[in-house]
Amino acid sequence: MKACTIYKTQNKLLVVCMHETDAKFYKLAEPIRMLESLENPTEVGGAVLEILSHSKHGLPVHSTGLGIVPILLKFAGLKSWRKFEAELTECFAEFDGSMVHVTPCLKTGGSSRPHLPDKRVVCTATPKDLGDTVVRLLTVTE
């Protein structure tokens, strides 16, 4: 499946592409899309769909995501990964070709943010429906 992670910091939304490696796990990678707020769900959904379209499968592990941390910090306007992790709320989106599966993550204030599969929501791959779903899940898990 195509996938991305959506991070909400105190004042920004970062949608980050994820590539599935040949070892069958996801790695964060560019491109990244930044939005200044969650106020326009259709814009949020459009950004998620745009980033999902860049997700790839079967990439060698060594070719993905190694330098993503400094890029995320720059987009978030922060210098510390610890501060970034403490501020964020996160959800994970996967596109199966017809529907988008959005899974919120438990906010722990640290690097371990387990996915909450029992809270997963499946929605259509339209900007409005997807944006409404992402905004709702990021707001609920704050």
Buried (B, 14 or more C-beta within 10 A) or exposed (E): BBBBBBBBBEEBBBBBBBBBBEEEEBBBBBEBBBBEEBEBBBBBBBBBBBBBEBBBEEBEEEEBBEEBEEBBBEBBEBEEBEEBBBBBBBBBBBBEEEBBBBBBBEBEEEEEBEBBEEBBBEBEBBBBBBBBBBBBBBEEBE
